[in-house]
Amino acid sequence: MLAAVGHCGACQEFDPARVPDDPVALFDEWFCHAVDSGVPEPHAMTLATADAAGRPSARVLILKDVGPDASWHFASSAASRKGRELTANPVAALTFYWPALGRQVRVEGPVLVDPPEVSAADFLARSPTARALATAGTQSAPYTDAAEVTAALAGVRDTDVAPAHWRSYAVHAEAVEFWQSDPDRRHLRLCYRRSPDWTRTLLWP
């Protein structure tokens, strides 16, 4: 489970020779260190997807949870561009970048939809305005005037029920790379790969 902000312990210096056997434990250490170091929005991440033709797109959104099975969770409308791309091509890549610490984490793998109760719980945990927008609009669809959004929001009557298009997604990691910067550009890169157990490999800068 994703560590709660403000409740993380100290993180040791990064030594590839002394790391956990699985990437989730190391990610938790790095995430905690980012929180304790005051990194703004440490749970912000870039999500990269591609359509059926392989054309990529990327955007920044919020990590909601990390499961012990190495699943990184986020939520969106299935009608949005990323939702449509995940339907057509259910694989994705995530990137966390904490520049103040000189650290990146990259996650790659297939994407599965979480159970309906998980999607519903994510929706209900959102602010009233976020729920109303998700219910009233079609994310990523064009509009011509702000009055259209205002009118759509005014027509929303009940946001206590998740709309059918709301999804919680999970990237089930097949590869997780931890990147530590070096002032001499000899960046330290450690990659975990699942095949089916986790193995670790150092990568050239």
N, CA, C and O of each residue as an XYZ file, in Angstrom:
820
protein
N       0.835     -1.195      0.000
C       0.000      0.000      0.000
C       0.871      1.247      0.000
O       1.940      1.271      0.610
N       0.405      2.277     -0.687
C       1.147      3.535     -0.732
C       1.232      4.132      0.653
O       0.220      4.266      1.340
N       2.455      4.496      1.075
C       2.648      5.064      2.403
C       1.918      6.385      2.520
O       1.884      7.163      1.566
N       1.334      6.646      3.679
C       0.597      7.871      3.903
C       1.559      9.050      4.003
O       2.595      8.961      4.662
N       1.210     10.153      3.346
C       2.045     11.337      3.402
C       2.145     11.808      4.845
O       1.134     11.927      5.538
N       3.370     12.078      5.299
C       3.586     12.535      6.660
C       3.857     11.420      7.640
O       4.076     11.678      8.823
N       3.847     10.171      7.170
C       4.052      9.038      8.081
C       5.176      8.131      7.590
O       5.173      6.928      7.849
N       6.127      8.713      6.885
C       7.217      7.915      6.343
C       8.438      8.006      7.237
O       8.705      9.043      7.844
N       9.177      6.906      7.310
C      10.411      6.896      8.076
C      11.591      7.340      7.229
O      11.434      7.653      6.049
N      12.750      7.367      7.821
C      13.935      7.809      7.110
C      14.329      6.800      6.040
O      14.091      5.600      6.180
N      14.928      7.300      4.983
C      15.356      6.441      3.874
C      16.882      6.400      3.826
O      17.526      7.446      3.911
N      17.463      5.229      3.692
C      18.904      5.099      3.608
C      19.397      5.557      2.237
O      18.624      5.670      1.286
N      20.695      5.816      2.161
C      21.287      6.169      0.879
C      21.146      4.992     -0.085
O      21.095      3.832      0.324
N      21.087      5.319     -1.357
C      20.866      4.295     -2.380
C      22.148      3.515     -2.641
O      23.139      4.075     -3.108
N      22.125      2.236     -2.343
C      23.238      1.332     -2.600
C      22.668      0.123     -3.333
O      22.001     -0.700     -2.707
N      22.909     -0.015     -4.651
C      22.345     -1.129     -5.410
C      22.708     -2.500     -4.874
O      22.009     -3.475     -5.145
N      23.795     -2.589     -4.113
C      24.199     -3.879     -3.552
C      23.379     -4.242     -2.328
O      23.436     -5.378     -1.857
N      22.615     -3.288     -1.807
C      21.826     -3.532     -0.604
C      20.423     -2.971     -0.799
O      20.037     -1.980     -0.178
N      19.675     -3.626     -1.671
C      18.309     -3.203     -1.965
C      17.359     -4.370     -1.717
O      17.795     -5.520     -1.674
N      16.068     -4.089     -1.552
C      15.092     -5.175     -1.363
C      15.013     -6.075     -2.591
O      15.469     -5.714     -3.676
N      14.428     -7.246     -2.396
C      14.310     -8.205     -3.486
C      13.248     -7.817     -4.501
O      13.282     -8.294     -5.636
N      12.307     -6.963     -4.120
C      11.267     -6.564     -5.059
C      11.205     -5.042     -5.138
O      11.575     -4.365     -4.179
N      10.745     -4.492     -6.260
C      10.792     -3.046     -6.464
C       9.793     -2.270     -5.625
O       9.997     -1.079     -5.394
N       8.719     -2.902     -5.161
C       7.722     -2.175     -4.380
C       8.333     -1.659     -3.078
O       8.088     -0.519     -2.684
N       9.118     -2.487     -2.419
C       9.740     -2.071     -1.162
C      10.709     -0.914     -1.387
O      10.758      0.017     -0.583
N      11.475     -0.965     -2.468
C      12.405      0.128     -2.741
C      11.649      1.393     -3.143
O      12.030      2.495     -2.749
N      10.578      1.239     -3.926
C       9.773      2.411     -4.276
C       9.211      3.068     -3.020
O       9.198      4.294     -2.911
N       8.751      2.262     -2.081
C       8.206      2.816     -0.840
C       9.285      3.607     -0.089
O       9.005      4.677      0.453
N      10.512      3.085     -0.057
C      11.608      3.802      0.586
C      11.867      5.140     -0.107
O      12.006      6.173      0.547
N      11.930      5.106     -1.429
C      12.205      6.338     -2.170
C      11.049      7.333     -2.032
O      11.274      8.534     -1.885
N       9.828      6.833     -2.080
C       8.667      7.712     -1.941
C       8.664      8.366     -0.559
O       8.421      9.566     -0.434
N       8.932      7.580      0.459
C       8.990      8.112      1.817
C      10.067      9.187      1.936
O       9.860     10.222      2.569
N      11.213      8.929      1.322
C      12.292      9.902      1.362
C      11.879     11.201      0.674
O      12.216     12.289      1.140
N      11.153     11.085     -0.431
C      10.672     12.274     -1.129
C       9.702     13.063     -0.250
O       9.766     14.291     -0.192
N       8.810     12.353      0.428
C       7.854     13.009      1.324
C       8.595     13.717      2.455
O       8.352     14.892      2.730
N       9.496     12.992      3.103
C      10.223     13.551      4.246
C      11.130     14.711      3.838
O      11.458     15.566      4.660
N      11.535     14.737      2.563
C      12.403     15.801      2.072
C      11.613     17.023      1.602
O      12.199     18.019      1.179
N      10.292     16.945      1.676
C       9.466     18.080      1.288
C       9.279     18.251     -0.200
O       8.985     19.353     -0.662
N       9.446     17.172     -0.970
C       9.228     17.260     -2.414
C       7.755     17.585     -2.678
O       6.882     16.872     -2.183
N       7.454     18.634     -3.438
C       6.051     18.947     -3.740
C       5.401     17.839     -4.571
O       5.970     17.368     -5.556
N       4.221     17.439     -4.161
C       3.437     16.441     -4.885
C       4.293     15.241     -5.329
O       4.411     14.981     -6.527
N       4.870     14.531     -4.402
C       5.729     13.395     -4.781
C       4.967     12.288     -5.495
O       5.578     11.454     -6.163
N       3.649     12.265     -5.368
C       2.837     11.231     -6.009
C       2.403     11.618     -7.425
O       1.661     10.873     -8.066
N       2.862     12.785     -7.924
C       2.589     13.147     -9.310
C       3.477     12.321    -10.235
O       4.661     12.120     -9.964
N       2.891     11.848    -11.323
C       3.646     10.981    -12.238
C       3.183     11.233    -13.670
O       2.048     11.646    -13.908
N       4.067     10.980    -14.601
C       3.715     11.040    -16.017
C       3.224      9.666    -16.460
O       3.896      8.655    -16.256
N       2.061      9.647    -17.060
C       1.497      8.418    -17.622
C       1.597      8.500    -19.131
O       1.043      9.415    -19.739
N       2.294      7.560    -19.742
C       2.424      7.492    -21.195
C       1.618      6.307    -21.723
O       1.745      5.181    -21.241
N       0.791      6.588    -22.718
C      -0.018      5.555    -23.368
C       0.176      5.689    -24.877
O       0.833      6.618    -25.347
N      -0.399      4.758    -25.623
C      -0.336      4.818    -27.078
C      -1.633      4.268    -27.646
O      -2.263      3.389    -27.057
N      -2.026      4.801    -28.803
C      -3.250      4.311    -29.424
C      -2.972      3.029    -30.201
O      -1.862      2.499    -30.168
N      -3.985      2.541    -30.894
C      -3.847      1.265    -31.599
C      -2.792      1.325    -32.690
O      -2.232      0.295    -33.066
N      -2.512      2.526    -33.207
C      -1.503      2.680    -34.254
C      -0.115      2.936    -33.691
O       0.847      3.083    -34.444
N      -0.009      2.989    -32.357
C       1.286      3.201    -31.732
C       1.648      4.655    -31.514
O       2.764      4.939    -31.079
N       0.746      5.594    -31.799
C       1.028      7.005    -31.576
C       0.938      7.306    -30.086
O      -0.103      7.053    -29.480
N       2.004      7.840    -29.469
C       2.031      8.019    -28.019
C       1.402      9.335    -27.568
O       1.274     10.283    -28.342
N       1.021      9.362    -26.313
C       0.618     10.595    -25.646
C       0.974     10.453    -24.175
O       1.079      9.342    -23.654
N       1.159     11.586    -23.513
C       1.557     11.560    -22.105
C       0.930     12.725    -21.377
O       0.635     13.764    -21.968
N       0.728     12.537    -20.077
C       0.166     13.569    -19.212
C       0.563     13.256    -17.781
O       0.975     12.139    -17.468
N       0.435     14.263    -16.904
C       0.764     14.076    -15.495
C      -0.531     13.878    -14.716
O      -1.494     14.624    -14.895
N      -0.546     12.881    -13.865
C      -1.673     12.639    -12.977
C      -1.165     12.079    -11.659
O       0.043     12.007    -11.430
N      -2.082     11.684    -10.799
C      -1.735     11.341     -9.424
C      -1.769      9.826     -9.197
O      -2.733      9.152     -9.559
N      -0.709      9.315     -8.599
C      -0.688      7.923     -8.148
C      -1.645      7.769     -6.973
O      -1.594      8.551     -6.023
N      -2.518      6.765     -7.032
C      -3.490      6.545     -5.964
C      -3.042      5.477     -4.975
O      -3.368      5.554     -3.790
N      -2.297      4.480     -5.451
C      -1.886      3.396     -4.560
C      -0.840      2.543     -5.272
O      -0.708      2.585     -6.496
N      -0.099      1.771     -4.480
C       0.806      0.754     -5.005
C       0.512     -0.543     -4.261
O       0.548     -0.579     -3.031
N       0.224     -1.602     -5.001
C      -0.109     -2.874     -4.379
C       1.116     -3.741     -4.169
O       2.120     -3.562     -4.858
N       1.057     -4.673     -3.237
C       2.187     -5.577     -2.987
C       2.510     -6.463     -4.182
O       3.588     -7.055     -4.241
N       1.581     -6.561     -5.138
C       1.815     -7.341     -6.355
C       2.495     -6.508     -7.437
O       2.505     -6.893     -8.606
N       3.065     -5.364     -7.047
C       3.734     -4.450     -7.988
C       2.751     -3.873     -8.995
O       3.013     -3.856    -10.198
N       1.622     -3.403     -8.491
C       0.634     -2.731     -9.325
C       0.543     -1.272     -8.890
O       0.329     -0.970     -7.716
N       0.709     -0.379     -9.854
C       0.642      1.060     -9.616
C      -0.717      1.555    -10.108
O      -1.060      1.349    -11.272
N      -1.503      2.210     -9.233
C      -2.909      2.504     -9.517
C      -3.161      3.991     -9.768
O      -2.574      4.857     -9.120
N      -4.038      4.257    -10.716
C      -4.506      5.610    -11.015
C      -5.936      5.502    -11.531
O      -6.424      4.401    -11.784
N      -6.608      6.637    -11.689
C      -8.015      6.594    -12.107
C      -8.285      7.637    -13.180
O      -7.616      8.668    -13.253
N      -9.275      7.347    -14.006
C      -9.658      8.257    -15.075
C     -10.969      7.786    -15.683
O     -11.455      6.695    -15.385
N     -11.525      8.622    -16.532
C     -12.685      8.224    -17.320
C     -12.240      7.339    -18.472
O     -11.246      7.627    -19.140
N     -12.968      6.279    -18.697
C     -12.671      5.414    -19.838
C     -12.961      6.123    -21.156
O     -12.500      5.692    -22.213
N     -13.738      7.227    -21.093
C     -14.064      7.984    -22.300
C     -13.002      9.022    -22.642
O     -13.045      9.613    -23.721
N     -12.048      9.253    -21.737
C     -10.978     10.218    -22.005
C     -10.024      9.653    -23.047
O     -10.118      8.484    -23.422
N      -9.096     10.502    -23.515
C      -8.135     10.007    -24.502
C      -7.313      8.865    -23.938
O      -7.130      7.847    -24.605
N      -6.808      9.018    -22.706
C      -6.000      7.931    -22.134
C      -6.834      6.687    -21.921
O      -6.342      5.572    -22.098
N      -8.109      6.863    -21.539
C      -8.986      5.716    -21.364
C      -9.219      4.975    -22.669
O      -9.197      3.744    -22.709
N      -9.443      5.737    -23.743
C      -9.647      5.097    -25.051
C      -8.384      4.394    -25.516
O      -8.444      3.306    -26.089
N      -7.237      5.022    -25.266
C      -5.977      4.388    -25.676
C      -5.707      3.121    -24.871
O      -5.203      2.137    -25.413
N      -6.038      3.138    -23.590
C      -5.833      1.945    -22.773
C      -6.768      0.812    -23.183
O      -6.424     -0.362    -23.047
N      -7.950      1.164    -23.685
C      -8.849      0.134    -24.204
C      -8.273     -0.491    -25.468
O      -8.336     -1.707    -25.651
N      -7.712      0.343    -26.339
C      -7.175     -0.150    -27.604
C      -5.812     -0.806    -27.444
O      -5.470     -1.723    -28.190
N      -5.031     -0.338    -26.469
C      -3.648     -0.798    -26.333
C      -3.306     -0.796    -24.843
O      -2.688      0.153    -24.360
N      -3.693     -1.835    -24.109
C      -3.621     -1.816    -22.642
C      -2.229     -2.047    -22.057
O      -2.005     -3.006    -21.319
N      -1.309     -1.167    -22.391
C       0.019     -1.127    -21.787
C       0.343      0.338    -21.512
O      -0.195      1.231    -22.166
N       1.223      0.583    -20.541
C       1.550      1.966    -20.201
C       2.916      2.044    -19.543
O       3.486      1.040    -19.118
N       3.425      3.275    -19.472
C       4.666      3.563    -18.754
C       4.419      4.738    -17.821
O       3.719      5.686    -18.176
N       4.995      4.672    -16.631
C       4.901      5.737    -15.640
C       6.299      6.274    -15.357
O       7.277      5.526    -15.383
N       6.386      7.571    -15.088
C       7.652      8.164    -14.675
C       7.412      9.101    -13.496
O       6.582     10.007    -13.569
N       8.140      8.873    -12.423
C       8.191      9.791    -11.281
C       9.518     10.529    -11.361
O      10.558      9.914    -11.596
N       9.488     11.843    -11.167
C      10.731     12.624    -11.207
C      10.746     13.571    -10.020
O       9.876     14.431     -9.876
N      11.760     13.394     -9.166
C      11.939     14.227     -7.981
C      13.271     14.958     -8.133
O      14.287     14.510     -7.603
N      13.273     16.100     -8.865
C      14.533     16.762     -9.216
C      15.351     17.212     -8.018
O      16.580     17.203     -8.082
N      14.705     17.607     -6.926
C      15.463     18.056     -5.750
C      16.319     16.933     -5.176
O      17.327     17.190     -4.518
N      15.916     15.684     -5.425
C      16.664     14.524     -4.941
C      17.511     13.883     -6.037
O      18.286     12.964     -5.772
N      17.360     14.370     -7.270
C      18.082     13.763     -8.382
C      17.644     12.341     -8.640
O      18.466     11.479     -8.953
N      16.341     12.086     -8.509
C      15.864     10.713     -8.639
C      14.694     10.607     -9.612
O      13.848     11.497     -9.706
N      14.679      9.497    -10.325
C      13.548      9.106    -11.155
C      13.187      7.655    -10.849
O      14.029      6.864    -10.425
N      11.915      7.325    -11.072
C      11.478      5.926    -11.073
C      10.629      5.734    -12.323
O       9.726      6.525    -12.594
N      10.919      4.687    -13.079
C      10.181      4.369    -14.297
C       9.527      3.000    -14.144
O      10.169      2.040    -13.718
N       8.242      2.919    -14.496
C       7.463      1.688    -14.363
C       6.847      1.370    -15.724
O       6.298      2.257    -16.378
N       6.933      0.121    -16.151
C       6.353     -0.298    -17.427
C       5.611     -1.615    -17.245
O       6.041     -2.486    -16.488
N       4.484     -1.749    -17.953
C       3.773     -3.014    -17.900
C       2.371     -2.939    -18.457
O       1.907     -1.863    -18.833
N       1.694     -4.068    -18.513
C       0.304     -4.094    -18.966
C      -0.615     -3.419    -17.961
O      -0.310     -3.338    -16.771
N      -1.738     -2.939    -18.460
C      -2.710     -2.231    -17.625
C      -4.001     -3.033    -17.548
O      -4.551     -3.455    -18.565
N      -4.474     -3.235    -16.320
C      -5.752     -3.904    -16.087
C      -6.690     -2.948    -15.363
O      -6.249     -2.044    -14.654
N      -7.989     -3.160    -15.550
C      -8.992     -2.370    -14.838
C      -9.244     -2.994    -13.482
O      -9.434     -4.206    -13.380
N      -9.247     -2.176    -12.436
C      -9.519     -2.672    -11.092
C     -10.990     -3.076    -10.958
O     -11.810     -2.684    -11.788
N     -11.337     -3.856     -9.922
C     -12.732     -4.229     -9.706
C     -13.631     -3.001     -9.570
O     -13.160     -1.944     -9.152
N     -14.921     -3.119     -9.916
C     -15.840     -1.978     -9.875
C     -15.886     -1.280     -8.521
O     -16.020     -0.057     -8.462
N     -15.777     -2.037     -7.438
C     -15.849     -1.403     -6.118
C     -14.650     -0.492     -5.864
O     -14.765      0.494     -5.136
N     -13.506     -0.815     -6.457
C     -12.327      0.042     -6.310
C     -12.527      1.337     -7.095
O     -12.201      2.419     -6.606
N     -13.061      1.225     -8.308
C     -13.350      2.413     -9.105
C     -14.362      3.302     -8.401
O     -14.209      4.524     -8.375
N     -15.391      2.695     -7.831
C     -16.424      3.479     -7.138
C     -15.851      4.182     -5.916
O     -16.182      5.337     -5.650
N     -14.997      3.493     -5.176
C     -14.405      4.103     -3.981
C     -13.508      5.278     -4.361
O     -13.490      6.294     -3.667
N     -12.768      5.144     -5.452
C     -11.932      6.258     -5.903
C     -12.804      7.459     -6.265
O     -12.500      8.589     -5.882
N     -13.878      7.215     -6.999
C     -14.754      8.308     -7.410
C     -15.344      9.027     -6.199
O     -15.351     10.257     -6.155
N     -15.835      8.278     -5.225
C     -16.487      8.875     -4.062
C     -15.509      9.614     -3.158
O     -15.919     10.467     -2.370
N     -14.216      9.296     -3.262
C     -13.210      9.986     -2.451
C     -12.823     11.336     -3.038
O     -12.094     12.094     -2.400
N     -13.293     11.649     -4.232
C     -12.939     12.897     -4.896
C     -13.815     14.055     -4.410
O     -14.857     13.858     -3.785
N     -13.358     15.253     -4.718
C     -14.103     16.446     -4.290
C     -15.436     16.529     -5.029
O     -15.581     15.940     -6.101
N     -16.417     17.253     -4.473
C     -17.717     17.394     -5.154
C     -17.584     17.932     -6.574
O     -18.269     17.458     -7.480
N     -16.707     18.917     -6.778
C     -16.544     19.474     -8.121
C     -15.955     18.447     -9.073
O     -16.396     18.338    -10.218
N     -14.958     17.690     -8.609
C     -14.361     16.656     -9.456
C     -15.381     15.591     -9.824
O     -15.411     15.120    -10.960
N     -16.224     15.209     -8.856
C     -17.266     14.212     -9.146
C     -18.270     14.760    -10.147
O     -18.701     14.046    -11.052
N     -18.644     16.024     -9.987
C     -19.618     16.631    -10.901
C     -19.052     16.718    -12.316
O     -19.757     16.430    -13.283
N     -17.796     17.108    -12.441
C     -17.176     17.184    -13.764
C     -17.125     15.809    -14.426
O     -17.412     15.672    -15.615
N     -16.754     14.785    -13.641
C     -16.676     13.436    -14.194
C     -18.047     12.929    -14.621
O     -18.165     12.185    -15.595
N     -19.076     13.332    -13.895
C     -20.434     12.887    -14.208
C     -21.021     13.639    -15.390
O     -21.700     13.053    -16.233
N     -20.756     14.942    -15.448
C     -21.415     15.782    -16.443
C     -20.716     15.800    -17.787
O     -21.372     15.908    -18.823
N     -19.406     15.698    -17.789
C     -18.666     15.914    -19.016
C     -18.043     14.675    -19.591
O     -18.096     13.594    -19.003
N     -17.451     14.850    -20.755
C     -16.664     13.815    -21.396
C     -15.241     14.324    -21.435
O     -14.902     15.182    -22.250
N     -14.406     13.797    -20.554
C     -13.038     14.302    -20.427
C     -12.310     14.237    -21.763
O     -12.375     13.237    -22.477
N     -11.617     15.320    -22.083
C     -10.826     15.477    -23.303
C     -11.654     15.877    -24.512
O     -11.089     16.158    -25.569
N     -12.986     15.913    -24.390
C     -13.814     16.342    -25.516
C     -13.712     17.861    -25.683
O     -13.582     18.570    -24.685
N     -13.766     18.381    -26.910
C     -13.663     19.825    -27.121
C     -14.953     20.549    -26.727
O     -16.038     19.967    -26.737
N     -14.810     21.828    -26.380
C     -15.967     22.698    -26.185
C     -15.587     24.090    -26.635
O     -14.404     24.388    -26.799
N     -16.591     24.964    -26.842
C     -16.325     26.285    -27.414
C     -16.495     27.427    -26.425
O     -15.952     28.510    -26.643
N     -17.234     27.212    -25.349
C     -17.514     28.308    -24.426
C     -17.590     27.761    -23.007
O     -18.122     26.675    -22.777
N     -17.050     28.530    -22.050
C     -17.083     28.097    -20.654
C     -18.499     27.913    -20.147
O     -18.732     27.169    -19.195
N     -19.445     28.591    -20.784
C     -20.840     28.450    -20.373
C     -21.339     27.021    -20.554
O     -22.239     26.582    -19.840
N     -20.757     26.295    -21.506
C     -21.152     24.907    -21.711
C     -20.814     24.066    -20.477
O     -21.606     23.225    -20.052
N     -19.638     24.302    -19.914
C     -19.224     23.556    -18.721
C     -20.116     23.940    -17.548
O     -20.569     23.075    -16.797
N     -20.370     25.242    -17.391
C     -21.220     25.703    -16.290
C     -22.608     25.091    -16.377
O     -23.161     24.648    -15.371
N     -23.170     25.067    -17.579
C     -24.506     24.505    -17.764
C     -24.523     23.011    -17.486
O     -25.464     22.494    -16.883
N     -23.491     22.326    -17.922
C     -23.431     20.882    -17.685
C     -23.348     20.587    -16.200
O     -24.013     19.673    -15.711
N     -22.533     21.354    -15.469
C     -22.414     21.149    -14.026
C     -23.724     21.449    -13.319
O     -24.081     20.778    -12.351
N     -24.447     22.467    -13.805
C     -25.726     22.826    -13.182
C     -26.756     21.719    -13.352
O     -27.686     21.600    -12.554
N     -26.589     20.911    -14.391
C     -27.541     19.841    -14.641
C     -27.257     18.565    -13.881
O     -28.034     17.614    -13.957
N     -26.158     18.528    -13.150
C     -25.816     17.327    -12.384
C     -26.634     17.286    -11.110
O     -26.645     18.251    -10.345
N     -27.313     16.190    -10.877
C     -28.175     16.068     -9.702
C     -27.585     15.181     -8.618
O     -27.771     15.448     -7.431
N     -26.885     14.140     -9.007
C     -26.407     13.159     -8.024
C     -24.990     12.746     -8.377
O     -24.766     12.148     -9.429
N     -24.031     13.056     -7.515
C     -22.652     12.638     -7.745
C     -22.198     11.648     -6.677
O     -21.000     11.470     -6.455
N     -23.160     11.006     -6.017
C     -22.824     10.006     -5.001
C     -22.762      8.598     -5.572
O     -22.561      7.625     -4.845
N     -22.938      8.504     -6.883
C     -22.845      7.214     -7.570
C     -21.839      7.364     -8.698
O     -21.941      8.291     -9.501
N     -20.876      6.467     -8.766
C     -19.849      6.557     -9.806
C     -20.473      6.332    -11.179
O     -21.242      5.387    -11.357
N     -20.153      7.185    -12.152
C     -20.654      6.951    -13.510
C     -20.059      5.688    -14.105
O     -18.992      5.233    -13.691
N     -20.753      5.131    -15.072
C     -20.343      3.843    -15.636
C     -18.974      3.896    -16.296
O     -18.293      2.875    -16.398
N     -18.563      5.089    -16.748
C     -17.290      5.191    -17.462
C     -16.097      5.401    -16.536
O     -14.961      5.429    -17.011
N     -16.319      5.551    -15.214
C     -15.191      5.815    -14.325
C     -14.416      4.533    -14.039
O     -15.004      3.496    -13.734
N     -13.095      4.615    -14.141
C     -12.264      3.434    -13.972
C     -11.086      3.714    -13.032
O     -10.490      4.790    -13.062
N     -10.775      2.739    -12.216
C      -9.482      2.685    -11.544
C      -8.649      1.678    -12.317
O      -9.063      0.537    -12.524
N      -7.467      2.117    -12.743
C      -6.577      1.283    -13.538
C      -5.355      0.897    -12.719
O      -5.019      1.559    -11.738
N      -4.691     -0.182    -13.130
C      -3.455     -0.598    -12.473
C      -2.434     -1.019    -13.519
O      -2.700     -1.875    -14.364
N      -1.253     -0.394    -13.444
C      -0.120     -0.849    -14.251
C       0.564     -1.975    -13.480
O       1.114     -1.752    -12.401
N       0.527     -3.169    -14.029
C       1.156     -4.334    -13.392
C       2.591     -4.422    -13.916
O       2.835     -4.869    -15.037
N       3.514     -3.990    -13.090
C       4.884     -3.763    -13.543
C       5.565     -5.036    -14.023
O       5.536     -6.073    -13.360
N       6.174     -4.926    -15.187
C       7.099     -5.947    -15.684
C       8.535     -5.463    -15.564
O       9.469     -6.264    -15.524
N       8.706     -4.134    -15.506
C      10.032     -3.537    -15.328
C       9.890     -2.269    -14.496
O       8.977     -1.474    -14.714
N      10.799     -2.085    -13.543
C      10.835     -0.879    -12.715
C      12.290     -0.435    -12.621
O      13.145     -1.190    -12.156
N      12.569      0.785    -13.060
C      13.943      1.303    -13.031
C      14.060      2.432    -12.007
O      13.221      3.331    -11.958
N      15.099      2.371    -11.202
C      15.424      3.416    -10.227
C      16.674      4.146    -10.719
O      17.701      3.524    -10.992
N      16.574      5.457    -10.827
C      17.631      6.277    -11.427
C      18.081      7.315    -10.419
O      17.276      8.113     -9.938
N      19.362      7.305    -10.100
C      19.959      8.275     -9.175
C      20.981      9.107     -9.941
O      21.904      8.559    -10.543
N      20.821     10.429     -9.919
C      21.710     11.292    -10.696
C      23.091     11.372    -10.075
O      23.277     11.105     -8.888
N      24.052     11.746    -10.902
C      25.432     11.923    -10.468
C      25.956     13.204    -11.116
O      25.741     13.409    -12.311
N      26.642     14.077    -10.356
C      27.115     15.345    -10.937
C      28.091     15.160    -12.084
O      28.225     16.049    -12.924
N      28.772     14.031    -12.138
C      29.696     13.743    -13.235
C      29.028     12.974    -14.369
O      29.696     12.468    -15.270
N      27.692     12.895    -14.309
C      26.881     12.221    -15.329
C      27.033     10.706    -15.322
O      26.567     10.035    -16.243
N      27.673     10.162    -14.301
C      27.715      8.707    -14.157
C      26.496      8.277    -13.342
O      26.614      7.760    -12.231
N      25.321      8.508    -13.933
C      24.075      8.236    -13.234
C      23.965      6.753    -12.883
O      24.384      5.884    -13.648
N      23.403      6.491    -11.731
C      23.258      5.124    -11.252
C      21.859      4.637    -11.601
O      20.868      5.238    -11.185
N      21.776      3.549    -12.365
C      20.497      3.016    -12.826
C      20.388      1.537    -12.441
O      21.244      0.722    -12.786
N      19.331      1.220    -11.729
C      19.072     -0.160    -11.330
C      17.701     -0.552    -11.847
O      16.707      0.109    -11.547
N      17.646     -1.624    -12.622
C      16.389     -2.067    -13.223
C      15.975     -3.428    -12.676
O      16.742     -4.390    -12.718
N      14.741     -3.490    -12.159
C      14.113     -4.757    -11.785
C      13.286     -5.248    -12.981
O      12.579     -4.463    -13.613
N      13.378     -6.539    -13.285
C      12.535     -7.146    -14.317
C      11.898     -8.418    -13.769
O      12.513     -9.166    -13.009
N      10.646     -8.645    -14.174
C       9.904     -9.803    -13.675
C       9.856    -10.873    -14.766
O       9.358    -10.630    -15.865
N      10.393    -12.093    -14.439
C      10.426    -13.124    -15.488
C      10.543    -14.565    -14.959
O      11.547    -15.198    -15.286
N       9.623    -15.145    -14.178
C       8.515    -14.472    -13.520
C       8.920    -13.845    -12.180
O       8.217    -12.972    -11.672
N      10.057    -14.288    -11.599
C      10.533    -13.656    -10.370
C      11.310    -12.395    -10.719
O      11.723    -12.201    -11.863
N      11.503    -11.548     -9.726
C      12.229    -10.308     -9.960
C      13.731    -10.564    -10.035
O      14.306    -11.258     -9.196
N      14.348     -9.985    -11.059
C      15.804     -9.967    -11.168
C      16.248     -8.505    -11.229
O      15.457     -7.627    -11.575
N      17.523     -8.244    -10.892
C      18.028     -6.879    -10.861
C      19.258     -6.762    -11.763
O      20.107     -7.652    -11.806
N      19.327     -5.640    -12.480
C      20.439     -5.397    -13.384
C      20.824     -3.926    -13.341
O      19.959     -3.051    -13.357
N      22.111     -3.658    -13.288
C      22.595     -2.290    -13.428
C      22.645     -1.937    -14.903
O      23.026     -2.761    -15.734
N      22.255     -0.694    -15.231
C      22.248     -0.220    -16.610
C      23.273      0.913    -16.774
O      23.479      1.723    -15.870
N      23.897      0.943    -17.934
C      24.833      2.034    -18.208
C      24.109      3.377    -18.158
O      22.931      3.457    -18.506
N      24.796      4.423    -17.734
C      24.183      5.758    -17.714
C      23.726      6.193    -19.116
O      23.190      7.290    -19.279
